Amino acid sequence: KDGVSTRIYSSQSHRTILGHDPELCNGDSMTLTHLYSTDFLAIDLPRLIAAFESGNIPDGFRVELLLLHADGHEVWFESCLSRDTDNSQRFLLVFRDITDRRERHAREKEVLRKLDLAFDLVAQIEVKDGVSTRIYSSQSHRTILGHDPESCNVDEATLTHLYTPDFIRYELPSLVAAFQCGEMENGMTGEQVLLHADGHEVWFEWRASFDGENPQRILIVFRDITDRRERHRLEVENIRLAVSRTKDEEAMDFLSHELKTRFTTCSALVDGVRQTVAAVAPRALCAPHNAAECLDDLTSQLQRGVRICMDTAVAKQLMHGSYEPRVRDVDLRTELRTFCGLRLSLHVEESVPQWVRLDANLLFHVLENFASNAGKYSRRYVHLHVSVTGKRLGFEVTNPPGEHHAEMRELYGSNASPLFELGVQGPQAEAMISNGNGLYLVGKCAAVMGGMSSLQFFEDKVCAGLWLPLAIGVDVLLPATIRVASLDDDELTRQIDAESFLQLGVESFVRGATPEEVDGFPLFVAALDPPPNVVLIDYRLDHPTLRTPFRRGTDLLGPLRYAGYTGKLVIKSANDTADDVARFKRAGADDTIVKGLAFEALGRELVRVLGAAQSAHAVPPEAPVLDATVLAQMSVTARACMLQCVRKQAPEAVGMAEAA
């Protein structure tokens, strides 16, 4: 009544069967927790009440439910509902104990399950004159495979409805021949696929037993192993997935080298790109011919963001005295145009050479700090002027007055003050260095490059200056005898490098990066006579079809040295930050160059690498250094290459190498 079911009568048999006082079983059904199970009260009872009130429960409705005995154990009942004809809100429930019936049903199911598991196929085969014929097939062929046993008692070569074509064509003749030659042993086992009547395949494990009375007959018992093979397949799949996940994790760690600059640059680019678009978009809309100029400026912002990320590593190394200058030939005019973009105006005097020798990382670190306000003002207010005075290369950046311009001018005046004096030191300097800024650090960059820097505060502007020793870039002059071996996974890069080597007049050996070529690369280099002067290896080597990284270029440095190569080992990388260079050198590389250089820039890099001091790695060890851990990590091809070179250079070490 009103969604509540109340017991108004309980028979005395509640005491006899369940041990409950009948009076205690009368009341709101939801409160009878000593009689009904928790699940029945929470789920089944509300559904039954709703169905009863909506008229969806017919007279004579039956349902099975659990009732709780007074001692706590459960008793199964089947209840039958009868409606009260005098009162539509009342009904009579009659419960019948079915616990024994349910237990008997459970036992029957278990027996049937065990019988199903015990079902085997039994077949007796007679081999005579090279022909195997089934003379008996058990009735379980019908139960398990759906085949009439009589239809299976024929020449086995004709059992196309039971055997697979491959078994009939290949395996059956081999088994018959082995039996006739006496090579089949009593108790021999194997695995075989049999075909079900509906067409699907079922895997069986068979065991053959010889007939002691007739040597031409064999008794074969088949046991269904489909579930076992499926479990095995899933285990293998899980192992494969685990290995794949491990490779994915290694790949992501490997990719971080290539992607870290892109990820960390995003936040640095947002403001610059937004300001650039805000400044140039109206002009581009009014004058579509300015679209190319807008694109150039966006490119400049991207270059600037990359340099900001590189500056952080440069700043930390400068602060701790661990930075190693990287002086190289730089196309100064092109680099400056890219750096300025639409942020600031650029004027380069005619006397400034196209190619100069300097550390580009430090130069643009200084200029980026000099032009730190470039994004806040129009291009016509921020200028970069480059000139040559005597043997000095000068860079002067003019900025509008800043927020604290008056205080700084009053403190320092308009005289040129060295930035070491203006710079902040101590904990505050550390905080400024964390984002690559700081006047003190800018002054230190100038000192590392052998130059000087200063800052002047005028009434209407601020002038920052950097003066460096002028070193004109050398012409690309490579001897005709230079030989270069290169390993790269990218086909386009290989084509660019091959064309560049051809234009430079360099004999080159450019290889792809398939797993076979990578494993055999040390052997390939060792076989070149005369050996190449330089070996260029891409840091990230992708699988040609999967396009996932499977090897680092630094992994090949050890095998190349083991193979006896004493020339220059150079890693090609997408980035040449100070951190990357230090890491590659620790791995055994002599130097690092940027990938995809045009032929003139590539030639200058080769001149720089070949003209550098001999690396400690270029001196061959007196005896080969063999390490079991390194050998275990090598591929079969790489180990064979290393052992071949050991035999050639140090025959007395062959025994030790093979033992390792």
C-alpha positions as CSV (number, residue, x, y, z in Angstrom):
1,K,0.0,0.0,0.0
2,D,1.4,3.4,-1.1
3,G,4.6,1.7,-2.2
4,V,5.2,-0.2,1.0
5,S,4.8,-4.0,1.4
6,T,3.8,-5.2,4.8
7,R,3.7,-8.8,6.0
8,I,0.4,-9.3,7.9
9,Y,0.6,-13.1,8.4
10,S,3.5,-15.6,8.6
11,S,2.9,-19.3,9.1
12,Q,4.2,-21.3,12.0
13,S,6.5,-23.2,9.5
14,H,8.8,-20.2,9.6
15,R,9.8,-21.5,13.1
16,T,10.1,-25.1,11.9
17,I,12.1,-24.5,8.7
18,L,13.9,-21.2,9.3
19,G,14.0,-21.0,13.1
20,H,12.3,-17.6,13.1
21,D,9.4,-16.6,15.4
22,P,6.4,-16.0,13.0
23,E,5.4,-12.8,14.9
24,L,8.8,-11.3,14.2
25,C,8.4,-11.9,10.5
26,N,5.3,-9.6,10.3
27,G,5.9,-6.0,9.6
28,D,7.3,-3.7,6.9
29,S,9.3,-6.0,4.6
30,M,12.1,-3.5,4.3
31,T,12.9,-3.9,8.0
32,L,13.0,-7.8,7.9
33,T,16.8,-7.9,7.6
34,H,16.9,-11.1,9.6
35,L,14.8,-12.9,7.0
36,Y,15.6,-11.3,3.6
37,S,19.1,-10.9,2.1
38,T,20.6,-7.4,1.6
39,D,20.5,-7.7,-2.2
40,F,16.8,-8.7,-2.2
41,L,15.8,-5.7,0.0
42,A,17.9,-3.2,-2.0
43,I,17.2,-4.4,-5.6
44,D,14.5,-7.1,-6.0
45,L,11.9,-6.0,-3.5
46,P,11.4,-2.4,-4.9
47,R,11.1,-3.8,-8.4
48,L,8.5,-6.4,-7.3
49,I,6.4,-3.7,-5.5
50,A,6.5,-1.4,-8.5
51,A,5.5,-4.3,-10.9
52,F,2.7,-5.4,-8.5
53,E,1.2,-1.9,-8.3
54,S,1.4,-1.4,-12.1
55,G,-0.4,-4.7,-12.6
56,N,2.6,-6.4,-14.4
57,I,2.6,-9.4,-12.1
58,P,0.0,-12.0,-13.1
59,D,-1.7,-14.5,-10.8
60,G,0.5,-17.6,-10.2
61,F,3.7,-15.7,-10.8
62,R,6.8,-17.7,-9.6
63,V,10.2,-16.4,-8.5
64,E,13.2,-17.9,-6.8
65,L,14.7,-16.1,-3.8
66,L,17.0,-16.6,-0.8
67,L,15.7,-16.5,2.8
68,L,18.0,-16.4,5.8
69,H,17.9,-19.1,8.5
70,A,18.1,-18.0,12.1
71,D,21.6,-19.5,12.4
72,G,22.8,-17.4,9.4
73,H,22.9,-19.8,6.5
74,E,21.0,-19.3,3.3
75,V,18.0,-21.4,2.1
76,W,16.7,-21.3,-1.5
77,F,12.9,-21.1,-2.0
78,E,10.6,-20.9,-4.9
79,S,7.6,-18.7,-4.2
80,C,4.2,-18.7,-6.0
81,L,2.0,-15.6,-5.8
82,S,-1.8,-15.7,-5.6
83,R,-3.9,-12.5,-5.6
84,D,-6.7,-12.0,-2.9
85,T,-9.9,-11.7,-4.8
86,D,-11.6,-9.7,-1.9
87,N,-8.7,-7.2,-1.5
88,S,-6.6,-6.2,-4.5
89,Q,-3.9,-4.9,-2.3
90,R,-3.3,-8.2,-0.7
91,F,-1.7,-11.4,-2.1
92,L,-0.7,-14.8,-0.7
93,L,2.9,-16.2,-1.1
94,V,3.6,-19.9,-0.8
95,F,7.3,-20.8,-0.5
96,R,8.7,-24.2,-1.4
97,D,12.3,-25.2,-0.3
98,I,14.3,-25.9,-3.4
99,T,17.8,-25.9,-1.8
100,D,18.4,-29.6,-2.6
101,R,17.2,-29.2,-6.1
102,R,19.6,-26.3,-6.8
103,E,22.5,-28.2,-5.2
104,R,21.6,-31.3,-7.3
105,H,21.5,-29.1,-10.5
106,A,24.9,-27.6,-9.6
107,R,26.4,-31.1,-9.2
108,E,24.9,-32.2,-12.5
109,K,26.4,-29.2,-14.3
110,E,29.8,-29.9,-12.7
111,V,29.6,-33.6,-13.8
112,L,28.7,-32.6,-17.3
113,R,31.6,-30.1,-17.4
114,K,34.1,-32.7,-16.3
115,L,32.7,-35.1,-18.9
116,D,33.1,-32.5,-21.6
117,L,36.7,-32.0,-20.5
118,A,37.3,-35.7,-20.5
119,F,36.0,-36.2,-24.1
120,D,38.8,-37.4,-26.4
121,L,38.9,-38.4,-30.0
122,V,40.2,-41.9,-30.6
123,A,41.2,-43.2,-34.0
124,Q,42.8,-46.4,-35.2
125,I,44.9,-46.2,-38.3
126,E,46.4,-48.9,-40.5
127,V,49.4,-48.1,-42.7
128,K,49.8,-50.5,-45.6
129,D,51.7,-50.1,-48.9
130,G,52.3,-46.4,-48.2
131,V,48.6,-45.7,-47.6
132,S,47.1,-44.8,-44.2
133,T,43.5,-45.8,-43.7
134,R,41.3,-45.1,-40.7
135,I,39.6,-48.3,-39.5
136,Y,38.0,-46.9,-36.4
137,S,36.8,-43.4,-35.2
138,S,35.2,-42.9,-31.8
139,Q,31.7,-41.5,-31.3
140,S,33.2,-38.4,-29.8
141,H,33.9,-37.3,-33.4
142,R,30.2,-36.5,-33.5
143,T,30.1,-34.8,-30.1
144,I,33.2,-32.7,-30.5
145,L,33.5,-32.1,-34.3
146,G,30.0,-32.8,-35.5
147,H,31.2,-35.5,-38.0
148,D,29.6,-38.9,-38.4
149,P,32.3,-41.4,-37.2
150,E,31.6,-43.7,-40.2
151,S,32.4,-40.9,-42.6
152,C,35.9,-40.6,-41.1
153,N,36.8,-44.3,-41.7
154,V,38.4,-43.9,-45.1
155,D,41.8,-43.3,-46.7
156,E,43.2,-40.4,-44.8
157,A,44.3,-38.6,-48.0
158,T,40.6,-38.2,-48.8
159,L,39.5,-36.8,-45.4
160,T,39.2,-33.2,-46.8
161,H,36.3,-32.6,-44.4
162,L,38.4,-33.5,-41.4
163,Y,42.0,-32.6,-42.3
164,T,43.4,-29.3,-43.6
165,P,44.9,-29.2,-47.1
166,D,48.4,-28.5,-45.8
167,F,48.3,-31.5,-43.5
168,I,47.2,-33.8,-46.3
169,R,49.7,-32.4,-48.7
170,Y,52.8,-32.1,-46.5
171,E,52.6,-33.6,-43.0
172,L,50.6,-36.8,-43.7
173,P,53.2,-38.2,-46.3
174,S,56.0,-37.4,-43.9
175,L,54.3,-39.2,-41.0
176,V,53.5,-42.3,-43.1
177,A,57.1,-42.4,-44.4
178,A,58.5,-42.0,-40.8
179,F,56.3,-44.9,-39.6
180,Q,57.3,-47.2,-42.4
181,C,61.0,-46.4,-41.9
182,G,60.8,-47.1,-38.2
183,E,61.6,-43.5,-37.3
184,M,58.3,-42.9,-35.4
185,E,58.6,-43.8,-31.8
186,N,55.9,-45.4,-29.6
187,G,54.3,-42.6,-27.6
188,M,55.2,-39.9,-30.1
189,T,53.2,-36.7,-29.7
190,G,52.3,-33.7,-31.9
191,E,49.8,-31.0,-32.5
192,Q,47.3,-30.9,-35.4
193,V,44.4,-28.9,-36.6
194,L,41.1,-30.7,-37.3
195,L,38.1,-29.2,-39.1
196,H,34.7,-28.9,-37.4
197,A,31.6,-29.7,-39.4
198,D,30.7,-26.0,-39.5
199,G,34.1,-25.2,-41.0
200,H,36.1,-23.7,-38.0
201,E,39.4,-25.1,-36.9
202,V,40.0,-27.0,-33.6
203,W,43.5,-27.6,-32.3
204,F,44.3,-31.1,-30.9
205,E,47.3,-32.7,-29.2
206,W,47.7,-36.3,-30.4
207,R,49.6,-39.2,-29.0
208,A,50.4,-42.3,-31.0
209,S,50.6,-45.9,-29.6
210,F,51.7,-48.9,-31.5
211,D,49.4,-52.0,-31.7
212,G,51.4,-54.9,-30.1
213,E,49.5,-57.5,-32.1
214,N,49.5,-55.8,-35.5
215,P,52.6,-53.7,-36.3
216,Q,50.8,-52.0,-39.2
217,R,48.2,-50.4,-36.9
218,I,48.5,-47.2,-34.7
219,L,46.1,-46.0,-32.0
220,I,45.9,-42.2,-31.8
221,V,44.2,-40.3,-29.0
222,F,43.4,-36.6,-29.6
223,R,42.9,-34.1,-26.8
224,D,41.4,-30.6,-27.5
225,I,44.0,-27.9,-26.7
226,T,42.3,-25.0,-28.4
227,D,41.8,-23.1,-25.1
228,R,45.5,-23.8,-24.2
229,R,46.7,-22.5,-27.5
230,E,44.5,-19.4,-27.2
231,R,45.9,-18.7,-23.7
232,H,49.4,-19.2,-25.1
233,R,48.6,-16.8,-28.0
234,L,47.3,-14.2,-25.5
235,E,50.4,-14.6,-23.4
236,V,52.6,-14.1,-26.4
237,E,50.5,-11.1,-27.5
238,N,50.8,-9.6,-24.0
239,I,54.5,-10.1,-24.1
240,R,54.7,-8.5,-27.5
241,L,52.6,-5.5,-26.3
242,A,54.8,-5.2,-23.2
243,V,57.9,-5.1,-25.4
244,S,56.1,-2.6,-27.7
245,R,55.2,-0.4,-24.8
246,T,58.9,-0.5,-23.6
247,K,60.0,0.4,-27.1
248,D,57.4,3.2,-27.2
249,E,58.8,4.6,-23.9
250,E,62.3,4.4,-25.2
251,A,61.2,6.0,-28.4
252,M,59.5,8.9,-26.5
253,D,62.6,9.3,-24.4
254,F,64.6,9.3,-27.7
255,L,62.3,11.8,-29.3
256,S,62.6,14.2,-26.5
257,H,66.0,15.2,-28.0
258,E,64.3,16.3,-31.2
259,L,61.1,17.7,-29.6
260,K,62.2,19.4,-26.4
261,T,63.0,22.7,-28.2
262,R,59.6,22.6,-30.0
263,F,57.6,22.0,-26.8
264,T,59.4,24.5,-24.6
265,T,59.3,27.2,-27.3
266,C,55.5,27.3,-27.4
267,S,55.1,29.5,-24.4
268,A,57.9,31.8,-25.5
269,L,56.4,32.2,-28.9
270,V,52.8,33.0,-27.9
271,D,53.3,36.7,-27.0
272,G,55.7,37.4,-29.8
273,V,53.5,35.9,-32.5
274,R,50.4,37.6,-31.0
275,Q,52.1,41.0,-31.0
276,T,53.4,40.4,-34.5
277,V,50.0,39.4,-35.9
278,A,48.4,42.4,-34.2
279,A,51.0,44.7,-35.7
280,V,51.0,43.4,-39.3
281,A,47.5,41.9,-39.8
282,P,45.8,45.3,-40.6
283,R,48.5,46.2,-43.0
284,A,48.3,42.8,-44.7
285,L,44.6,43.0,-45.1
286,C,44.8,46.5,-46.6
287,A,47.7,45.6,-48.8
288,P,47.8,41.8,-49.7
289,H,51.3,42.2,-51.2
290,N,52.6,42.6,-47.7
291,A,51.6,39.0,-46.9
292,A,55.1,37.7,-47.7
293,E,56.6,40.2,-45.3
294,C,54.2,39.1,-42.6
295,L,55.2,35.5,-43.1
296,D,58.9,36.5,-42.8
297,D,58.2,38.1,-39.5
298,L,56.4,35.1,-38.1
299,T,59.4,33.0,-39.2
300,S,61.6,35.4,-37.3
301,Q,59.5,34.9,-34.2
302,L,59.9,31.2,-34.5
303,Q,63.7,31.5,-34.8
304,R,63.6,33.9,-31.8
305,G,61.7,31.4,-29.7
306,V,64.2,28.6,-30.5
307,R,67.1,30.9,-29.5
308,I,65.4,31.8,-26.2
309,C,65.2,28.1,-25.4
310,M,68.9,27.7,-26.3
311,D,69.8,30.7,-24.3
312,T,68.7,29.0,-21.1
313,A,71.2,26.3,-21.4
314,V,73.9,28.8,-22.5
315,A,73.2,31.0,-19.5
316,K,73.5,28.1,-17.0
317,Q,76.7,26.9,-18.4
318,L,78.2,30.4,-18.5
319,M,77.3,30.9,-14.9
320,H,79.0,27.7,-13.8
321,G,82.0,28.1,-16.1
322,S,81.3,25.0,-18.1
323,Y,80.4,26.6,-21.5
324,E,82.7,25.6,-24.4
325,P,82.8,28.2,-27.2
326,R,81.7,27.0,-30.6
327,V,83.4,29.2,-33.1
328,R,82.4,28.6,-36.7
329,D,81.8,30.3,-40.0
330,V,78.4,32.2,-39.9
331,D,76.5,33.7,-42.8
332,L,76.1,36.9,-40.8
333,R,73.9,39.0,-43.1
334,T,71.4,36.1,-43.6
335,E,71.3,35.3,-39.9
336,L,70.8,38.9,-38.9
337,R,67.9,39.4,-41.4
338,T,66.2,36.3,-39.9
339,F,66.9,37.6,-36.3
340,C,65.4,41.1,-36.9
341,G,62.4,40.2,-39.0
342,L,59.8,43.0,-38.5
343,R,60.8,43.5,-34.8
344,L,63.6,45.9,-35.4
345,S,65.2,47.7,-38.3
346,L,68.6,46.5,-39.6
347,H,71.5,48.3,-41.2
348,V,74.6,46.5,-42.1
349,E,77.5,48.5,-43.6
350,E,79.1,47.5,-46.8
351,S,82.4,46.8,-45.1
352,V,80.9,44.0,-43.1
353,P,81.9,40.6,-44.7
354,Q,79.3,38.1,-45.6
355,W,80.9,35.2,-43.6
356,V,82.6,35.8,-40.2
357,R,84.0,33.4,-37.6
358,L,82.3,33.6,-34.2
359,D,80.1,31.8,-31.7
360,A,76.6,32.4,-33.0
361,N,74.9,31.1,-29.9
362,L,76.6,33.8,-27.7
363,L,76.2,36.5,-30.3
364,F,72.4,36.1,-30.6
365,H,72.1,35.6,-26.8
366,V,73.6,39.1,-26.4
367,L,71.5,40.7,-29.2
368,E,68.3,39.1,-27.9
369,N,68.8,40.8,-24.6
370,F,69.8,44.1,-26.2
371,A,66.5,44.0,-28.2
372,S,64.4,42.8,-25.3
373,N,62.0,45.7,-25.7
374,A,61.6,45.2,-29.5
375,G,58.1,43.6,-29.1
376,K,56.8,46.6,-27.2
377,Y,57.5,49.3,-29.8
378,S,57.1,49.8,-33.5
379,R,59.9,48.6,-35.7
380,R,61.0,52.2,-36.5
381,Y,61.9,52.8,-32.8
382,V,64.4,49.8,-32.4
383,H,67.5,49.6,-34.6
384,L,70.4,47.3,-35.1
385,H,73.5,48.8,-36.7
386,V,76.4,46.5,-37.7
387,S,79.8,48.0,-38.7
388,V,83.5,47.3,-38.9
389,T,86.0,49.7,-37.2
390,G,89.6,48.7,-37.7
391,K,89.8,45.1,-36.6
392,R,86.5,45.2,-34.6
393,L,83.1,44.1,-35.6
394,G,80.5,46.2,-33.9
395,F,76.8,45.7,-33.1
396,E,74.8,48.6,-31.8
397,V,71.1,48.3,-30.7
398,T,69.1,51.4,-30.1
399,N,66.0,51.2,-27.8
400,P,63.4,53.7,-26.7
401,P,63.5,54.8,-23.1
402,G,62.4,52.1,-20.6
403,E,60.4,52.2,-17.4
404,H,63.3,53.1,-15.2
405,H,65.2,55.1,-17.8
406,A,65.3,58.3,-15.7
407,E,66.8,56.6,-12.6
408,M,69.4,54.7,-14.7
409,R,70.4,57.9,-16.6
410,E,70.8,59.8,-13.4
411,L,72.9,57.0,-11.9
412,Y,75.2,56.2,-14.9
413,G,74.8,59.3,-17.1
414,S,75.4,59.0,-20.9
415,N,78.9,57.6,-20.8
416,A,79.4,54.1,-22.1
417,S,79.5,51.8,-19.0
418,P,80.8,48.2,-19.2
419,L,78.0,45.8,-18.6
420,F,80.0,43.9,-16.0
421,E,79.6,47.0,-13.8
422,L,75.9,47.4,-14.5
423,G,75.1,43.7,-14.1
424,V,73.5,42.3,-11.1
425,Q,75.3,39.5,-9.2
426,G,74.5,37.1,-6.4
427,P,71.1,35.4,-5.8
428,Q,69.3,38.0,-8.0
429,A,71.6,37.2,-10.9
430,E,70.7,33.5,-10.5
431,A,67.0,34.4,-10.8
432,M,67.6,36.5,-13.9
433,I,69.8,33.7,-15.4
434,S,67.0,31.2,-15.0
435,N,65.2,32.7,-18.0
436,G,68.3,33.5,-20.0
437,N,68.4,37.3,-19.2
438,G,70.7,39.5,-17.1
439,L,73.1,42.3,-18.0
440,Y,75.8,40.6,-16.0
441,L,75.5,37.5,-18.2
442,V,75.5,39.6,-21.4
443,G,78.8,41.1,-20.3
444,K,80.2,37.7,-19.6
445,C,79.2,36.5,-23.1
446,A,81.2,39.4,-24.6
447,A,84.2,38.5,-22.5
448,V,84.0,34.8,-23.6
449,M,84.0,36.0,-27.2
450,G,87.1,38.2,-26.5
451,G,85.1,41.4,-26.9
452,M,83.4,44.1,-24.8
453,S,79.9,45.4,-24.3
454,S,78.5,48.6,-22.9
455,L,75.3,50.5,-22.2
456,Q,74.6,54.3,-22.7
457,F,71.5,56.2,-21.4
458,F,70.6,59.2,-23.5
459,E,67.7,61.5,-23.0
460,D,65.5,59.9,-25.6
461,K,67.1,56.5,-26.1
462,V,69.2,53.7,-24.8
463,C,72.2,52.4,-26.8
464,A,73.7,49.0,-26.2
465,G,76.9,48.0,-27.9
466,L,78.9,44.9,-28.5
467,W,82.4,44.9,-30.1
468,L,84.1,41.7,-31.1
469,P,87.4,40.8,-32.8
470,L,86.8,40.6,-36.6
471,A,87.6,37.2,-38.0
472,I,86.6,36.7,-41.6
473,G,85.3,33.3,-42.6
474,V,87.7,31.1,-44.6
475,D,87.0,30.0,-48.1
476,V,85.8,26.5,-48.6
477,L,89.0,24.7,-49.7
478,L,88.8,20.9,-49.3
479,P,91.5,18.6,-50.5
480,A,90.5,16.4,-53.4
481,T,91.5,13.3,-51.3
482,I,88.9,13.9,-48.6
483,R,86.5,11.0,-48.2
484,V,83.3,11.1,-46.2
485,A,80.9,8.3,-45.0
486,S,77.4,9.3,-44.0
487,L,74.5,7.4,-42.4
488,D,71.1,9.0,-42.4
489,D,67.5,7.7,-42.1
490,D,65.9,10.5,-44.2
491,E,66.0,10.1,-48.0
492,L,65.7,13.8,-48.7
493,T,68.6,14.6,-46.4
494,R,70.7,11.9,-48.1
495,Q,70.0,13.4,-51.5
496,I,70.9,16.9,-50.2
497,D,74.2,15.6,-48.6
498,A,75.1,13.6,-51.7
499,E,74.6,16.7,-54.0
500,S,76.6,18.9,-51.5
501,F,79.5,16.4,-51.4
502,L,79.4,16.3,-55.2
503,Q,79.6,20.1,-55.5
504,L,82.4,20.2,-53.0
505,G,84.4,17.6,-54.9
506,V,84.4,15.2,-52.0
507,E,84.3,11.5,-52.4
508,S,81.3,10.3,-50.4
509,F,79.6,7.1,-49.3
510,V,76.0,7.9,-48.2
511,R,74.1,5.0,-46.6
512,G,70.5,4.6,-45.6
513,A,69.3,3.5,-42.1
514,T,67.6,0.2,-42.4
515,P,68.3,-2.1,-39.5
516,E,70.6,-4.2,-41.7
517,E,72.6,-1.1,-42.9
518,V,72.9,0.2,-39.4
519,D,74.2,-3.1,-38.0
520,G,76.6,-3.4,-40.9
521,F,77.8,0.2,-40.9
522,P,80.9,-0.4,-38.8
523,L,81.9,-3.3,-41.1
524,F,81.2,-1.1,-44.2
525,V,83.4,1.7,-42.9
526,A,86.2,-0.7,-41.9
527,A,86.1,-2.2,-45.4
528,L,86.7,1.2,-47.1
529,D,90.3,1.5,-48.3
530,P,91.6,4.1,-47.7
531,P,89.3,4.8,-44.8
532,P,87.2,8.0,-44.8
533,N,88.4,11.1,-43.1
534,V,85.1,11.9,-41.5
535,V,82.1,9.7,-40.6
536,L,78.8,11.6,-40.3
537,I,76.0,9.8,-38.3
538,D,72.4,11.0,-37.8
539,Y,71.6,11.1,-34.0
540,R,68.0,9.8,-34.5
541,L,67.7,6.7,-36.7
542,D,64.1,5.8,-37.6
543,H,62.9,2.5,-38.9
544,P,62.2,3.0,-42.7
545,T,58.7,1.5,-42.6
546,L,57.5,1.9,-39.0
547,R,58.9,5.5,-38.8
548,T,59.8,5.0,-35.1
549,P,63.3,5.5,-33.7
550,F,65.1,2.2,-33.2
551,R,68.7,3.3,-32.7
552,R,70.7,6.3,-31.6
553,G,73.6,7.4,-33.7
554,T,75.8,7.5,-30.6
555,D,75.3,3.7,-30.2
556,L,77.5,3.2,-33.3
557,L,80.5,5.2,-32.0
558,G,81.8,2.4,-29.8
559,P,81.5,-0.3,-32.6
560,L,83.3,2.0,-35.1
561,R,86.2,2.5,-32.7
562,Y,86.3,-1.2,-32.0
563,A,86.4,-1.8,-35.8
564,G,89.7,0.2,-35.8
565,Y,88.4,3.5,-37.3
566,T,90.6,6.4,-36.2
567,G,89.1,9.3,-38.1
568,K,86.6,11.9,-37.1
569,L,83.2,10.8,-35.8
570,V,80.6,13.5,-36.1
571,I,77.0,13.4,-35.0
572,K,74.4,15.1,-37.1
573,S,71.6,16.6,-35.0
574,A,68.6,18.9,-35.5
575,N,69.9,21.1,-32.6
576,D,73.5,22.0,-31.7
577,T,72.9,23.4,-28.3
578,A,75.6,23.4,-25.7
579,D,73.9,20.5,-23.8
580,D,73.7,18.4,-27.0
581,V,77.4,19.0,-27.9
582,A,78.5,18.0,-24.4
583,R,76.4,14.9,-24.3
584,F,77.6,13.7,-27.8
585,K,81.2,14.3,-26.8
586,R,80.7,12.3,-23.6
587,A,79.4,9.5,-25.8
588,G,82.6,9.5,-27.9
589,A,81.8,11.9,-30.8
590,D,84.6,14.3,-32.0
591,D,82.1,17.0,-33.1
592,T,78.5,17.9,-34.0
593,I,77.0,19.5,-37.0
594,V,73.5,20.6,-37.9
595,K,71.5,18.4,-40.3
596,G,70.4,19.5,-43.8
597,L,73.1,22.2,-44.4
598,A,73.5,23.7,-47.9
599,F,76.7,22.7,-49.7
600,E,78.6,25.9,-48.8
601,A,77.7,25.7,-45.1
602,L,78.4,22.0,-45.1
603,G,81.8,22.6,-46.6
604,R,82.7,25.1,-44.0
605,E,81.7,22.7,-41.2
606,L,83.9,20.0,-42.7
607,V,86.8,22.5,-42.9
608,R,86.2,23.3,-39.2
609,V,86.0,19.6,-38.2
610,L,89.0,18.5,-40.1
611,G,91.0,21.5,-39.0
612,A,90.3,21.0,-35.3
613,A,92.8,19.4,-32.9
614,Q,93.0,15.7,-32.9
615,S,90.5,14.2,-30.6
616,A,91.5,11.8,-27.9
617,H,89.2,9.2,-29.5
618,A,91.2,9.4,-32.7
619,V,94.2,7.6,-31.1
620,P,93.7,3.8,-31.3
621,P,94.2,1.9,-28.1
622,E,97.2,-0.3,-27.8
623,A,95.0,-3.4,-27.3
624,P,91.3,-3.8,-28.0
625,V,89.1,-3.1,-25.0
626,L,86.5,-5.8,-24.8
627,D,83.5,-5.6,-22.4
628,A,81.0,-8.4,-22.1
629,T,78.1,-5.9,-21.5
630,V,78.9,-4.0,-24.7
631,L,79.2,-7.2,-26.7
632,A,75.8,-8.5,-25.4
633,Q,74.1,-5.3,-26.6
634,M,75.6,-5.5,-30.1
635,S,73.7,-7.2,-32.9
636,V,75.1,-10.4,-34.5
637,T,76.4,-8.4,-37.5
638,A,78.1,-5.8,-35.2
639,R,79.8,-8.6,-33.1
640,A,81.0,-10.3,-36.3
641,C,82.4,-7.0,-37.5
642,M,84.2,-6.4,-34.3
643,L,85.7,-9.9,-34.0
644,Q,86.9,-9.7,-37.7
645,C,88.7,-6.5,-36.9
646,V,90.2,-7.9,-33.8
647,R,91.5,-10.9,-35.8
648,K,93.1,-8.5,-38.3
649,Q,94.7,-6.1,-35.7
650,A,95.4,-8.2,-32.6
651,P,95.3,-12.0,-33.3
652,E,96.3,-12.8,-29.8
653,A,93.1,-11.2,-28.5
654,V,90.8,-13.5,-30.6
655,G,90.4,-16.1,-27.8
656,M,89.5,-13.4,-25.3
657,A,87.0,-11.8,-27.7
658,E,85.2,-15.1,-28.5
659,A,85.0,-16.0,-24.8
660,A,83.5,-12.6,-24.0
